[in-house]
Structure formats: C-alpha cells, structure tokens
C-alpha cells in the first residue's frame, strides 16, 4: 500500500539549484499512451544518505549548493522543482521469455528531462517515490538495501566505461517497508538520457496501437540521434534507427562479457533503447569463473547466465524488431525481411566488439585469426580451476614478455599452475614484437583490466553498515569504484579474493 498519511508533494519553494536547470519535460508533452502524470507520494522525515558529485557535474548542478540546500527534501519527492512535470512510463515486456503484458514504472517517477549547456539531455527520475498507476498491488517504494546496490553498480559500470544509467543520490527514511522482512525506505535519484525500453514499443505492438509507434520512435530519434532524424524518408529513417539499436546493444553486451558482468534479469523491459545498462536487480560480477553461473536465484532454468547473455541480447532485439515492423515497410512481408536483415548484423557486431575488447585485455595490438582460440583456451583454464575472472586478467598485466619473468601474479590464481604456464607460453609467442616494451604494454593492459570491481560481499558489508546508520563504508566503496583501473595501494583489501562464504553469491529481485 502507498503512504497516504502525508499531503501531496508541493512545488519546491526553497532556493534550489534544481530550479536553475533547463527543464524540457518531453515525456509529459508526449503524454498518453506512453506516459501518465504522476506526482511522488511524500515520505516521512527524509534524510541524506549519499550524494554523487560526479553526476551532479554531468547535470550542471553545483554539488556543494545542492547539499547545503538540503537535497533530501527535493530528491525524496516531498517537494518538486517548480518547472518539473513528473510522469510515470507505461511499457510491457517479455520476462524469462514469456510476454508479461503491461508492466510500467511501478516505483519510478520521472521528474522531467533537462538539457545541459552542451546540449545533452538527461531524465531525472526518482526510484522508490511511491505508487503509480503501474504499481499493481505493490507500494511503489524501494528499500535501502536494493537502492545502495543500484547506486554502487551503476557507478561502478560508468567508471569501467560501460554505458549505464547513473545515480545522483540516495535519500533514506525510517518508514518501514515490508519485503521478506521489515526494512527501511530509500529513494534513488536515477539519471539517464532516456529510460525508454524495448518494452515501451512492445506494449504498443501488443495493444495493436501501431499508430502510436512512430511518435515514440520520432521522440527518441529527434532527441538522441539528430543525424538519423535528418533522414527525410520515414521508412529509411526508422531502418537506420533500428540498425543503431542493434549495434549499440551488441557492443553493450560485449562490454559486459569483457569485465565478467552478469545482468541477471535481461527481460525486454530491462533493455534500454539507447544501449545502456538499465535496472540493477540480481546482478553480479564473476568471482570464480563459471560461464554457467546464475546470479539470480529466481532464474531456475539458467536463462540469464554469463554464457547466455549474448544470445539473450539477440533474442530481446528480435522482440523489439517485431514490435516496430510496421515502421520498416508498409508491406508486412517486406518489413519482416528488412527486420531480419537488420538483426543479422548483431552477431558480427558482437563478435568484433568482443574480440577487440579481449585482445586489448591480453595486450594485443593487432588482430590474428588465431586470437579467438588463444582467448578461449585461457577462459577454459579459468573455468576448469574456478579462477577469479578479474584477478587473472589484472595479474596478466604484470607478466613479462620474456619467458619466466614475473609470472606469480598470474600463475598463482590457478590450481593447475602448469596449465597456466603453458598458456603463458602461447601468449608470449603471440605477443611477438610487443615483447620489447613490457612497461608500455602493462600500462595499456591496466587501462582495460580493472583491479577493483563491485563484489557482492563488499556491497553487502556497505549495506549492513548503512542499515545501522553508518554510511562511511558506502562512501569509501563508492570512491574505490570510481577509480577501478588505479592501483590504490591504500585500498588493496578491496581487490582480494572474496571469503569462501561470499564466492558465487546469488541474489533475488526483491527491492
């Protein structure tokens, strides 16, 4: 149930840096059947948990002024920027391969979108700000636990240079929220160029609202793809747009695979139309390398394992392309053929992107046909021993190109050290002329092989301290994750192997 004991949110009347932003409110202007006006439901006694100066800078916000003004009031939804026009978004989705019907923003309210001085557009969204028309029987709230996890995960991926939504702040409240047990409430301020999803178009398709597809597509294209918007022929314009969605989705999944990130719940309603990582539920970074690892304990069939993510990306694109077929050609048969040809580009794009990322991780500066076999043989060694994904690649950065030089950082990650040394011999042969400058190669490799990732047990430790009212562990972990490629000797404990109890932790979708 939603909290109805407090009055509706009022316009933010205090001096707030948010009021100085250039609010455009494109979603509110687009209106139905895409968005529904929805004001947040105020929450009792909100207080600050963490504020992200990096994201404030993206928005053109003065971080110090935001904190001085008391950001908890406005970023809880208890008060609104005067120019904001809050809405909730209507969409559907395929969940675990089955059409789930209407879903929508059940606990997210977009205050509006703003445009920065550079022309970049950002939605500013409150997640956990109360019930919406799409909450069904839920309360529209989020708990501190899941809010911290999304804050840390989105910022960790951003620092890894992987497209993602961002997190501006967390605001807490002692209001009890009931999930498996009673927890406290929290509101995450999430920022992204757009929160439109594959499921946004699927909902229209399954409603047979084919007339509504073009206005939503045009809104996305005109705001985010001006070079595509300049194409005058509508069918050609939409085909170029769909080709771009296929490409950016393929490269996003390649990014995930290259750092061992598992999304955990790759339903079509969790797939961004801009190719950004969206909706952090039961995610996880690989510890002990297992391509079949299931990080979501509700994924009984293993649909969303690490190995499956590339194929699921293609399957989800298939559902998106099906939804927008009416835009591709007036002839249904021709539209299907065009859609299939656009989808056919996915595998080649993914393979090229994945190989490029993996070659960089190995310090290779050119491409050879044998590279895939070299990469896959390393992954097989890692899987056989359950070696730590992140530490293996980081350890390889320290290995000399000369035989026998500085091998321990890599070899010691394996149980079968002879197999690891055998692979190193193949790698050294492949390095060829790059052997001459170990220092330069190591620097390149350290720039793509992180030392620090968001391990589940680290997030859990920060959560437990935060639940006790101490946010210092959260702030320190966030600071470490902002610099994942740096050595940070003072924070070396964050890069150690997880304790035995924490390896392979799985999570639920509970929020």
Secondary structure, 3 states (H helix, E strand, C coil): CCCCCCCCCEECCCCCHHHHCCECCHHHHHCCCCEEECCCCCCCCCEEEEECHHHHHHHCCCHHHHHHHCHHHHCCCCEECCCCCCEEECCEEEECCEEEEECCCCCEEEEEEEECCCCCEEEEEEECECCCCCCCCCCCEEEHHHHHHHHHHHHHHHHCCCCECEEEEEEEEEEEEECCCEEEEEEEEEEECCCCEHHHHHHHHHCCCCHHHHHHHHHHHHHHCHHHHCCCCHHHHHHHHHHHHHHHHHHHHHHHHHHCEECCCCCHHHEECCCCECCCCCCEECCECCCCCCCECCCCCCCCCCCCHHHHHHHHHHHHHHHHHHHHCCCHHHHHHHHHHHHCHHHHHHHHHHHHHHHHHCCCCCCCCCHHHHHHHHHHHHHHHCCEHHHHHHHHCCCCCCCCCCCHHHHCCCCCHHHHHHHHHHHHHHHHHHHHCHHHHHHHHHCCCCCCCCCHHHHHHHHHHHHCCCCHHHHHHHHHHCCCCCCCHHHHHHHCCCCHHHCCCCECCCC
